[in-house]
Amino acid sequence: MPLIPEYGFLRLPQILGDAKADPPVPPVIPVCKSTWWAGVRAGRYPKPVKLSSRVTVWRASDIRKLIEQAEG
């Protein structure tokens, strides 16, 4: 399993990767942003948590569970 904290939150670039970052962040879930948001709306991916009007995060535990379901 990729290095995902047991507790805490992840922002979208930490989940989908960020090739422009220095150093580049590899994707945990290799889909594009529009596919991710369509999956959130459809219920395939976990719902986000709004920390403020401009900050959206996902629970690390929800992302770990999603990966475990895909592997199992």
N, C-alpha and C positions, 0 to 999 in steps of 0.2 A: 504494500500500500504506500502511496506517496506520503511524504512528510506532512501530515496534517495534525495540528494540535488536538489533543483529546478534548479540551474545552476551549471556549472563546469563539471568535467570529472570524470569517473570511470575507474579503471584498471580492468583487467579480474578477479583477485581474489575477488574483491568487488562485481562482478556480479555473478560469479559461486560459490563463497564461498571458504573458506580456513580452513579446519578442523585442520590443523597443526599450525595455528596462535595462539597466546596467548593474548587475549581470541579468541576462534574460531570465524570465520566470517561465518554466515549462508548464504546460497545461495539465491539470488534474483530470478535467473532463474536456476532451478535445472536440468542442463544438464552437460555432461562431456565436457572437452575442445575440443575434436575432433568433437563432435556434434555441438558445438557452431561455430567453424570455418567453418564447412560444411554449416551451416545455413547462415553464413555471405556470403560465396561464392554464395549460392543459392538465396540470397536476402531475406531470412526469418528474419534475424537479421540485425540490423543497421551496416553500414560500420564504421570501426574504423578511428581514427585520429592519425597520426604518429607525436609525439612531437619531437622525435629524432630517431636515428637508432635503439635504444634499448627500446624505450618507446612507447607503443601503448595504446591508451585510447579510450573511447566511451563517447559521450556527454550524460550527465545525462538526459537531456530532451528527447533524443532518446530512452533511456532505459525506462523512465517513460511512453512514448507514447506506446512502445512495451507492457508493462504490462497492460496499460489501454485497448489496443486492445484485449489482451488475456482475460481480465476480462469482457469486454463488449460484 
